Amino acid sequence: MANPIKIDIWSDIACPWCYIGKRRLETALKDFDGAPVEIEYHSFQLNPAAPADYKGTHDEYLTGHLGASMDQVRGMNRQITGLARDEGLDYRLDDIKVTNTGKAHELIHFAAAQGKGPEMKERLLRAYFTEGRHVGHDADLADLAAEIGLDRDAALAALTKGSYRQAVADDKAQGAAIGVQGVPFFVVDGKYAISGAQPAELFLQALNKVQSERAGAGA
């Protein structure tokens, strides 16, 4: 079997472009006829100082965090909701419960240790952007882990102990070292960087380039 093509992805649960970028990558993968692809998610936080329980609305949070007017925020939300819809995503931004995403990233590492990192990432994004669920409390996160077949008690224990807190910090440091300043950020086969939620065609071009290079090298 051919060696898989590795795609490393830095992203945040609270990043609407990250979910859109994920879907566009998945579209490219459906059209890619080459080596198997392995995906690993890495932690990045848009706002590490966000509270676990923000008392206002998502719109109010964005006006403060972005320094934008309410009209500007609502305009951006309409645009991003439309783009998400084009990718089959039903964003319900008014239902979002703003929180610190550090614990959610710890849960992804917990899931990845059991071979379910991508599944956990998808579940968290859907919970945040379309279901209005809280992704900042240990108990709520453990429930989401159980929904993808992971042991709830083990997930809760890992979150309570902070077992993967250092792994999150290491991801952030690695991202900073390679120049990740915004997300989503993709690294294909360790050498081709793609910044932002680019069209599916761009991801497919990168994958085909890697496949071609491997064929030329006899890999």
Secondary structure, DSSP 8 states (H G I E B T S, - for coil): ----EEEEEEE-TT-HHHHHHHHHHHHHHHH--SS-EEEEEEE--S-TT--SS--S-HHHHHHHHHT--HHHHHHHHHHHHHHHHHTT----GGG------HHHHHHHHHHHTTT-HHHHHHHHHHHHHTS----SSHHHHHHHHHHTT--HHHHHHHHHHTTTHHHHHHHHHHHHHTT--SSSEEEETTTEEEESS--HHHHHHHHHHHHHHHHHHT-
